[in-house]
Amino acid sequence: MKKLRLSELSQTIRTFVEHALEGDGMVIEDDAGVTRGQFVPFRDPTPEEEERADASLDELRKKADASMNKHGKTEDDLMRVILEDD
């Protein structure tokens, strides 16, 4: 995927992209109604969202650790299974 900086775009394109990224973004369809592309805005999480995400990950890690301990497995065992087909 090609990366561009907004400053590299012409003013006309920059205005279009900025408009497309307002709100929930924009889906581009052809005349038949088939989706051909989209602009999805990326927004930095709020501190509260980051805290909730960290807490959720901590809870998931605790559950995963408890399950692996219960079954006598280690993180290395898990990684071996995940990477078997690579």
Protein Blocks (a to p, Z undefined) as FASTA:
>chain_A
ZZddfklpcfklmmmmmmmmgojbjcdddfkopafbdcdddddddfklmmmmmmmmmmmm
mmmmmmmmmnopafklmmmmmmmmZZ
